[in-house]
Amino acid sequence: MEYKNIVATIYLKNGRAVKSLTDFTPVGDVLERAKIYNDCGIDKIFLFDLSDDDEEHEKNLQTMRDLNRSLEIKVCAGGNINRFEDIKKIFYTGCLQVMLNGSKKNSIELAQEASRRFGKDRVLVSVKNVDFIFKHKEAMEENFHEMLVFNRKLLDAVENITSIPSVVALNDYNFNDMLEILKRDSVRGITGNFVTDPGTDIMLLKSELSKHGVHMVNFMSALKWSDFKLNSDGMVPVVVQDYRTDEVLMLAYMNEDAFLATISSGKMTYFSRSRGELWQKGETSGHVQYVKSLTADCDYDTILAKVSQIGAACHTGNPTCFFHPILKKEYVEKNPRKVFDEVYSIILDRKEHPKEGSYTNYLFEKGIDKILKKVGEENTEIIIAAKNPNPEEIKYEISDYLYHLMVLMAERGITWEDIVQELSRR
């Protein structure tokens, strides 16, 4: 059975999030809003570029790039798509899907080229009436993966014409209406203003829909509370880690109610031993911890929680509660990601704060042509070294190449997050 989606919508005007297609009132920091969607249970985001000219279009594309650097959920973008080049630009921002406007004359032609080049599963269409679907039924089913239906009253007619699954835009929060729509085989998801509102408890909505038989992507525990070995207070300690960096953030405790509340809400909830009550992290401070995973240890007496931390984990304002040094033995870092990040940050620092005699600064001063020349030379050195049976030589040359590649990345504003995201998509 296919999962149903809850889809948030972000409208972009001059690189900022605005209220709707017609209301350009700003609605806060677009990156913060997208981060909430990424963590709170939203399954996908629709981005709409509302630009009027090329300059504004480029601003919105840059915002899409910035968003995709931090998002892990699927992103589909549309708006101001007039030629195939516009579709490529959207994909280059990191969006996984593109949405064409069914009201435009060339949408079918563009869809044919896009589905041929990138695959049908990456091409969507928005429709406001059934005329477009009726006229292009065969071409639509060949080239579109999904469609956004702006008017839910069209659903019956749409289902009689095409088998393409729909995401339906709803104007208002009406649970019974939502339930009826999502139970339709032809409907893949819903969107609407109530979904876009960051105040909506998406995990709670999903739980309610699940109780009524709708197959949703939400948390289900593989363990019962009775599976745990409790301490003398009837609780289980929880070690909390940042899911991206693996940094240990804090230690807290759960009783059964906190455990169940965490699973149902998707937000870390603990039991305060000093106050004798449940507390959801960030309830007053806004420093919420969104659950990414919960894992029990070998003895079932401790939980490891990996979370997306909003703001600081510690009540002191520190990112982590563990910041008082006791002792430290110096060691050589061997974690590949940490080494890459450290070298890249040093390269960026050299670019922003030039240091006399620095080879890195010499490359930046000479410019892109010199950097590209060195990348090409080091690439050739790898090929030559690979013919040598001594692995030490190729190890040295690959290291040299990666350094120069990072200089090129810094020069062009590409981060390791960008590279990792592109590789993960593949």
C-alpha positions as semicolon CSV with decimal commas, in nm:
position;residue;x (nm);y (nm);z (nm)
1;M;0,000;0,000;0,000
2;E;0,136;0,342;-0,096
3;Y;0,193;0,603;0,173
4;K;-0,006;0,926;0,148
5;N;0,182;1,257;0,157
6;I;0,137;1,582;0,346
7;V;0,290;1,851;0,122
8;A;0,392;2,202;0,229
9;T;0,403;2,489;-0,020
10;I;0,648;2,781;-0,026
11;Y;0,593;3,077;-0,260
12;L;0,911;3,269;-0,352
13;K;0,918;3,638;-0,441
14;N;1,252;3,821;-0,462
15;G;1,420;3,529;-0,290
16;R;1,186;3,542;0,010
17;A;0,885;3,339;0,122
18;V;0,549;3,516;0,069
19;K;0,194;3,433;0,167
20;S;0,041;3,303;-0,159
21;L;0,034;3,318;-0,537
22;T;-0,137;3,656;-0,520
23;D;-0,046;3,790;-0,175
24;F;0,323;3,889;-0,163
25;T;0,327;3,965;0,210
26;P;0,653;3,819;0,356
27;V;0,600;3,530;0,598
28;G;0,933;3,513;0,780
29;D;1,271;3,355;0,718
30;V;1,234;3,105;0,435
31;L;1,526;2,889;0,554
32;E;1,383;2,860;0,906
33;R;1,040;2,775;0,767
34;A;1,180;2,506;0,538
35;K;1,383;2,360;0,826
36;I;1,063;2,322;1,030
37;Y;0,896;2,144;0,737
38;N;1,200;1,919;0,701
39;D;1,176;1,802;1,061
40;C;0,810;1,816;1,161
41;G;0,672;1,532;0,947
42;I;0,610;1,704;0,612
43;D;0,675;1,456;0,328
44;K;0,746;1,695;0,043
45;I;0,773;2,066;-0,038
46;F;0,637;2,247;-0,343
47;L;0,833;2,564;-0,428
48;F;0,674;2,821;-0,658
49;D;0,891;3,084;-0,828
50;L;0,676;3,399;-0,864
51;S;0,946;3,607;-1,035
52;D;0,865;3,869;-1,299
53;D;1,208;3,910;-1,459
54;D;1,543;3,734;-1,501
55;E;1,708;3,913;-1,209
56;E;1,435;3,809;-0,968
57;H;1,432;3,460;-1,121
58;E;1,802;3,419;-1,036
59;K;1,734;3,534;-0,679
60;N;1,468;3,267;-0,640
61;L;1,695;3,002;-0,790
62;Q;1,964;3,096;-0,538
63;T;1,711;3,060;-0,256
64;M;1,623;2,714;-0,390
65;R;1,993;2,622;-0,379
66;D;2,020;2,747;-0,022
67;L;1,710;2,551;0,080
68;N;1,823;2,228;-0,081
69;R;2,155;2,243;0,099
70;S;1,977;2,183;0,430
71;L;1,667;1,984;0,326
72;E;1,644;1,606;0,322
73;I;1,281;1,568;0,214
74;K;1,179;1,574;-0,151
75;V;1,149;1,921;-0,312
76;C;0,957;2,000;-0,631
77;A;0,978;2,346;-0,790
78;G;0,772;2,524;-1,052
79;G;0,684;2,870;-1,178
80;N;0,841;3,084;-1,450
81;I;0,931;2,779;-1,661
82;N;0,930;2,886;-2,024
83;R;1,197;2,669;-2,186
84;F;1,389;2,350;-2,124
85;E;1,684;2,550;-1,988
86;D;1,461;2,665;-1,699
87;I;1,391;2,301;-1,607
88;K;1,764;2,222;-1,602
89;K;1,829;2,524;-1,378
90;I;1,573;2,397;-1,127
91;F;1,732;2,053;-1,116
92;Y;2,075;2,213;-1,076
93;T;1,951;2,382;-0,756
94;G;1,906;2,037;-0,602
95;C;1,530;1,998;-0,650
96;L;1,432;1,637;-0,723
97;Q;1,122;1,723;-0,924
98;V;0,993;2,002;-1,146
99;M;0,631;2,115;-1,182
100;L;0,502;2,250;-1,511
101;N;0,197;2,474;-1,545
102;G;-0,084;2,302;-1,733
103;S;-0,221;2,643;-1,832
104;K;0,082;2,715;-2,053
105;K;0,071;2,612;-2,418
106;N;0,416;2,453;-2,429
107;S;0,383;2,245;-2,111
108;I;0,336;1,914;-2,295
109;E;0,632;1,980;-2,523
110;L;0,851;2,067;-2,224
111;A;0,726;1,762;-2,032
112;Q;0,818;1,533;-2,320
113;E;1,172;1,667;-2,331
114;A;1,210;1,668;-1,950
115;S;1,077;1,314;-1,902
116;R;1,298;1,189;-2,185
117;R;1,607;1,355;-2,038
118;F;1,549;1,317;-1,662
119;G;1,275;1,053;-1,628
120;K;0,898;1,074;-1,594
121;D;0,917;1,036;-1,214
122;R;1,077;1,383;-1,191
123;V;0,806;1,571;-1,385
124;L;0,479;1,700;-1,234
125;V;0,204;1,930;-1,361
126;S;-0,040;2,170;-1,195
127;V;-0,399;2,186;-1,324
128;K;-0,685;2,425;-1,256
129;N;-0,944;2,271;-1,491
130;V;-1,009;1,939;-1,667
131;D;-0,975;2,078;-2,022
132;F;-0,599;2,034;-2,022
133;I;-0,626;1,676;-1,894
134;F;-0,900;1,588;-2,144
135;K;-0,707;1,728;-2,442
136;H;-0,372;1,573;-2,350
137;K;-0,472;1,251;-2,171
138;E;-0,228;1,019;-2,351
139;A;0,066;1,261;-2,345
140;M;0,008;1,332;-1,976
141;E;0,018;0,967;-1,876
142;E;0,336;0,918;-2,075
143;N;0,520;1,219;-1,932
144;F;0,384;1,317;-1,588
145;H;0,443;1,138;-1,260
146;E;0,193;1,335;-1,053
147;M;-0,034;1,639;-1,073
148;L;-0,131;1,915;-0,837
149;V;-0,507;1,972;-0,849
150;F;-0,589;2,322;-0,729
151;N;-0,966;2,267;-0,703
152;R;-1,084;1,962;-0,507
153;K;-1,422;1,984;-0,686
154;L;-1,244;1,861;-0,999
155;L;-1,145;1,528;-0,842
156;D;-1,439;1,319;-0,966
157;A;-1,390;1,443;-1,324
158;V;-1,013;1,399;-1,304
159;E;-1,048;1,039;-1,185
160;N;-1,273;0,959;-1,481
161;I;-1,017;1,088;-1,731
162;T;-0,672;0,987;-1,607
163;S;-0,495;0,746;-1,375
164;I;-0,221;0,995;-1,284
165;P;-0,216;1,033;-0,903
166;S;-0,300;1,373;-0,754
167;V;-0,194;1,599;-0,474
168;V;-0,501;1,804;-0,386
169;A;-0,489;2,164;-0,264
170;L;-0,741;2,229;0,015
171;N;-0,845;2,579;0,118
172;D;-0,943;2,503;0,476
173;Y;-0,880;2,251;0,750
174;N;-1,169;2,005;0,741
175;F;-1,069;1,668;0,882
176;N;-1,361;1,470;0,739
177;D;-1,309;1,621;0,393
178;M;-0,936;1,551;0,419
179;L;-1,005;1,193;0,522
180;E;-1,244;1,132;0,231
181;I;-0,994;1,270;-0,019
182;L;-0,692;1,076;0,111
183;K;-0,885;0,749;0,109
184;R;-0,925;0,778;-0,267
185;D;-0,689;0,549;-0,460
186;S;-0,615;0,826;-0,710
187;V;-0,496;1,073;-0,444
188;R;-0,133;1,066;-0,333
189;G;-0,144;1,361;-0,094
190;I;-0,282;1,695;0,017
191;T;-0,150;2,048;0,054
192;G;-0,303;2,376;0,164
193;N;-0,263;2,682;0,384
194;F;-0,316;2,482;0,704
195;V;-0,028;2,252;0,604
196;T;0,195;2,548;0,523
197;D;0,124;2,707;0,863
198;P;0,430;2,615;1,079
199;G;0,199;2,603;1,380
200;T;0,013;2,297;1,249
201;D;0,110;1,979;1,434
202;I;0,176;1,757;1,133
203;M;0,269;1,447;1,334
204;L;-0,054;1,473;1,533
205;L;-0,251;1,511;1,208
206;K;-0,078;1,204;1,065
207;S;-0,154;1,004;1,379
208;E;-0,523;1,094;1,355
209;L;-0,534;1,005;0,986
210;S;-0,360;0,674;1,058
211;K;-0,621;0,589;1,320
212;H;-0,885;0,630;1,049
213;G;-0,714;0,393;0,808
214;V;-0,498;0,628;0,600
215;H;-0,146;0,491;0,536
216;M;0,086;0,769;0,653
217;V;0,463;0,802;0,703
218;N;0,484;0,845;1,079
219;F;0,662;0,690;1,376
220;M;0,581;0,339;1,492
221;S;0,791;0,191;1,772
222;A;0,950;-0,152;1,726
223;L;0,964;-0,184;2,107
224;K;0,702;-0,162;2,378
225;W;0,773;0,026;2,702
226;S;0,758;-0,310;2,883
227;D;1,062;-0,421;2,679
228;F;1,287;-0,175;2,865
229;K;1,472;-0,236;3,192
230;L;1,380;0,060;3,408
231;N;1,593;0,229;3,672
232;S;1,486;0,262;4,036
233;D;1,268;0,562;3,945
234;G;1,085;0,368;3,673
235;M;1,262;0,559;3,396
236;V;1,513;0,512;3,116
237;P;1,805;0,752;3,056
238;V;1,822;0,903;2,707
239;V;2,150;1,007;2,545
240;V;2,076;1,270;2,280
241;Q;2,293;1,319;1,970
242;D;2,281;1,561;1,677
243;Y;2,185;1,338;1,383
244;R;2,415;1,519;1,139
245;T;2,732;1,570;1,341
246;D;2,691;1,289;1,600
247;E;2,777;1,545;1,871
248;V;2,636;1,442;2,209
249;L;2,393;1,717;2,312
250;M;2,244;1,619;2,647
251;L;2,124;1,347;2,882
252;A;1,765;1,328;3,006
253;Y;1,510;1,073;3,127
254;M;1,186;0,923;2,997
255;N;0,899;0,751;3,170
256;E;0,632;0,565;2,972
257;D;0,422;0,877;2,907
258;A;0,727;1,067;2,778
259;F;0,820;0,774;2,554
260;L;0,471;0,752;2,402
261;A;0,447;1,132;2,366
262;T;0,781;1,137;2,182
263;I;0,665;0,872;1,935
264;S;0,326;1,033;1,868
265;S;0,453;1,393;1,840
266;G;0,789;1,337;1,671
267;K;0,939;1,577;1,927
268;M;1,163;1,471;2,214
269;T;0,962;1,463;2,535
270;Y;1,114;1,384;2,876
271;F;1,019;1,348;3,239
272;S;1,156;1,614;3,473
273;R;1,266;1,448;3,794
274;S;1,296;1,783;3,974
275;R;0,951;1,910;3,871
276;G;0,781;1,571;3,858
277;E;0,619;1,636;3,521
278;L;0,651;1,576;3,147
279;W;0,833;1,839;2,944
280;Q;0,867;1,863;2,569
281;K;1,208;2,001;2,477
282;G;1,173;2,355;2,342
283;E;0,814;2,401;2,458
284;T;0,897;2,741;2,607
285;S;1,238;2,820;2,454
286;G;1,158;2,713;2,097
287;H;1,471;2,492;2,100
288;V;1,276;2,187;1,983
289;Q;1,437;1,848;1,922
290;Y;1,278;1,668;1,626
291;V;1,319;1,292;1,638
292;K;1,527;1,127;1,366
293;S;1,578;0,789;1,535
294;L;1,551;0,611;1,871
295;T;1,773;0,309;1,944
296;A;1,794;0,089;2,253
297;D;2,128;-0,032;2,386
298;C;2,225;-0,399;2,431
299;D;2,066;-0,422;2,778
300;Y;1,749;-0,229;2,689
301;D;1,815;0,012;2,973
302;T;1,928;0,321;2,777
303;I;1,796;0,500;2,467
304;L;2,012;0,672;2,209
305;A;1,814;0,951;2,041
306;K;1,936;1,114;1,721
307;V;1,763;1,448;1,674
308;S;1,748;1,761;1,468
309;Q;1,820;2,029;1,724
310;I;1,664;2,371;1,678
311;G;1,869;2,632;1,863
312;A;2,080;2,534;2,163
313;A;2,042;2,204;2,347
314;C;2,168;2,339;2,680
315;H;1,969;2,575;2,907
316;T;2,289;2,786;2,935
317;G;2,267;2,870;2,565
318;N;2,552;2,636;2,477
319;P;2,500;2,415;2,171
320;T;2,563;2,108;2,390
321;C;2,543;2,041;2,764
322;F;2,889;1,884;2,754
323;F;3,138;2,171;2,747
324;H;3,340;2,158;3,073
325;P;3,685;2,010;2,990
326;I;3,820;1,747;3,227
327;L;4,112;1,602;3,030
328;K;4,207;1,552;2,667
329;K;4,474;1,350;2,490
330;E;4,585;1,492;2,156
331;Y;4,525;1,264;1,860
332;V;4,526;1,273;1,482
333;E;4,174;1,299;1,341
334;K;4,096;1,004;1,109
335;N;3,725;1,061;1,047
336;P;3,709;1,138;0,669
337;R;3,417;1,380;0,690
338;K;3,573;1,576;0,977
339;V;3,908;1,596;0,796
340;F;3,744;1,716;0,473
341;D;3,541;1,975;0,665
342;E;3,846;2,099;0,855
343;V;4,064;2,133;0,543
344;Y;3,780;2,302;0,354
345;S;3,721;2,548;0,641
346;I;4,093;2,638;0,643
347;I;4,078;2,700;0,266
348;L;3,772;2,924;0,313
349;D;3,948;3,109;0,593
350;R;4,248;3,173;0,366
351;K;4,013;3,310;0,101
352;E;3,841;3,545;0,346
353;H;4,154;3,631;0,551
354;P;4,460;3,618;0,321
355;K;4,785;3,511;0,483
356;E;5,120;3,618;0,342
357;G;5,316;3,332;0,189
358;S;5,011;3,103;0,175
359;Y;5,001;2,877;-0,133
360;T;4,621;2,869;-0,106
361;N;4,609;3,249;-0,126
362;Y;4,846;3,238;-0,423
363;L;4,593;3,021;-0,608
364;F;4,302;3,250;-0,521
365;E;4,501;3,557;-0,628
366;K;4,587;3,400;-0,965
367;G;4,221;3,320;-1,024
368;I;4,008;3,048;-1,174
369;D;4,232;2,971;-1,474
370;K;4,529;2,892;-1,248
371;I;4,312;2,681;-1,016
372;L;4,171;2,483;-1,310
373;K;4,522;2,433;-1,450
374;K;4,636;2,284;-1,118
375;V;4,328;2,060;-1,095
376;G;4,403;1,933;-1,445
377;E;4,772;1,875;-1,363
378;E;4,693;1,687;-1,042
379;N;4,435;1,476;-1,223
380;T;4,704;1,375;-1,472
381;E;4,940;1,293;-1,186
382;I;4,681;1,051;-1,047
383;I;4,662;0,871;-1,381
384;I;5,039;0,839;-1,399
385;A;5,063;0,725;-1,037
386;A;4,792;0,463;-1,093
387;K;5,024;0,286;-1,342
388;N;5,282;0,250;-1,064
389;P;5,234;-0,061;-0,844
390;N;5,336;0,138;-0,535
391;P;5,009;0,247;-0,362
392;E;5,189;0,519;-0,165
393;E;5,236;0,732;-0,477
394;I;4,871;0,727;-0,582
395;K;4,765;0,801;-0,221
396;Y;4,986;1,110;-0,225
397;E;4,857;1,228;-0,564
398;I;4,490;1,177;-0,473
399;S;4,545;1,385;-0,158
400;D;4,706;1,658;-0,367
401;Y;4,418;1,646;-0,614
402;L;4,152;1,665;-0,340
403;Y;4,318;1,972;-0,190
404;H;4,315;2,155;-0,525
405;L;3,959;2,036;-0,587
406;M;3,854;2,195;-0,256
407;V;4,020;2,521;-0,362
408;L;3,809;2,506;-0,677
409;M;3,497;2,429;-0,470
410;A;3,567;2,729;-0,244
411;E;3,625;2,953;-0,545
412;R;3,291;2,852;-0,694
413;G;3,094;2,843;-0,365
414;I;3,040;2,465;-0,366
415;T;3,034;2,288;-0,029
416;W;3,078;1,925;0,071
417;E;2,708;1,929;0,163
418;D;2,629;2,010;-0,203
419;I;2,842;1,718;-0,321
420;V;2,700;1,475;-0,068
421;Q;2,345;1,577;-0,157
422;E;2,408;1,523;-0,528
423;L;2,567;1,182;-0,466
424;S;2,280;1,075;-0,239
425;R;2,030;1,164;-0,512
426;R;2,211;0,935;-0,752
